[in-house]
Amino acid sequence: MLARNTGVAGSVALVTGAARGIGAAVVDGLVREGATVAAVDIDADGLAEVAGRSKGRVVPFTADVADADAVADVVGTTERDLGPLGIGVSVAGVLRPGPLCETSDADWADTFSVNTTGPFVVLRALARRMVPRGRGSLVTVASNAAGVPRAGMGAYAASKAASAMLTRCFGLELAAHGIRCNVVSPGSTDTAMQRQLWTGEDDRADRDRVIAGAPEQFRVGIPLGRIAEPAEIADAVLFLVSDRARHITMQNLFVDGGAALRA
């Protein structure tokens, strides 16, 4: 039996936050599926590493996702040099942990700049190109923290909740143009962002604490008893951008081992 064509092979995709973690895993997955990828991040060295293992299928762009002019330049250059963009995945994000009463104006602004304004700028730039063509698939990687209050993560949770709703609103407005917009909300995933919350003294102990949860912070553990790998989040993204999900839009897929209890 022939493998089903998922619609990803031969397509051109843009991925932000592509230098490491979930973003890099999404890039790797798209390349495996036969796409050519414009990889966007502020980390030029990380981008070079991702591009270096792609056998020429990844073109790196160093840009700030909150800079509308920079994003427009990346999108324009990609379409000129690689072809029409059919897939967009917004992964870039930052985490500035701390109690809300101790969160500075700068940390709040920076968090929303990357986590909320970034997806808005990226999705808008891509949608403007996709609308005349009447097709496209857009995914924002948010967080399960967008659906469950988290102590010490108020700015992050609020910014991710905003980006998730933003994406669904894009989906409603763009549905008539054949463009699908969905959200993937990971839970604890083995990335540098996750590890910045750990003590750094004992990875196994830190991992076990995340899995067990923290009743004193009203935080449920992970029912499946493990932390996700970036590739597992990327698999969810790959499904949603593919033709296998062609009747799915405006949805928020939690990939968190059950940690949010889908609240």
Residue, then its C-alpha position, 0 to 999 in steps of 0.5 A: m500500500l502506498a503511503r498517504n500523501t500528507g500535502v507537506a512534501g514539496s511545500v514551503a514552510l516558515v517556522t519561528g523559534a526554530a533554533r532549538g527546542i520545539g521549533a527546531a524539532v518542527v523544522d526537522g519534522l517538516v524537512r523529513e516530510g519533504a518541505t523546504v523551511a524558512a527558519v526564523d530566530i534571533d539565535a544565529d548560531g542555533l539556526a546555523e546548526v539546524a540548517g546544517r543538518s538539513k541537506g539544504r532544505v532549511v534557509p535560516f533568517t535571523a529576525d525578531v518576530a515582534d518586528a513587523d518590518a523584519v518579518a515582512d522582509v523574511v516572508g517576502t524573501t522566502e516567497r521570492d527565493l523558495g516559492p509560495l508559503g503554504i505552512g506557517v508555525s509560530v513557536a518563538g517564545v520567552l518565559r520570565p518566571g516570577p510572582l505577578c506582584e514582582t514582575s517588572d514592566a519590562d519583563w511583562a512587555d518583553t513577554f507579550s512582545v514575543n509570545t503574543t505580538g510575535p504570533f500576531v505579526v507572523l500570522r498576519a504576514l503569512a495570511r496576507r500572502m495566503v488569502p489570494r491563493g485560497r489555501g494555507s495552514l497556520v499553527t501557533v504553539a502556545s502552552n497548557a499554562a494558557g488554560v490553567p492558572r500557574a503560580g509564578m508564571g502569570a505573564y507567560a500564561a496570560s501571553k499564551a492565552a492571548s496567542a491561543m485566542l488570537t490564532r482561533c480568531f484568525g482561523l474564523e476570519l480566514a476560514a472562507h479563504g481556505i486557510r486553517c489556523n490551529v493551536v498546539s498547547p504543550g505541557s512540560t517538555d524537555t527544552a531549555m525553557q523547561r530546564q530554567l525552572w529546575t534547580g540544576e542540581d539533579d536533573r532526575a530529581d527536577r524531572d520527578r518533581v515536575i511529574a509529581g506536581a506541587p500541591e502547595q502551588f496547586r499544580v497537578g502532576i502529569p498523569l502519563g508520568r513523563i515529560a514530553e520530548p520536543a519531537e512529540i510536540a512537533d508530531a502534533v504540529l505536523f499533523l495539524v499542518s497536513d492534509r490529514a487535518r484538512h477539516i480541522t481549524m480553530q482547535n487547541l490541541f493539548v499535548d501535555g500528558g493529561a497535566a491540564l486535566r483539559a480544564 
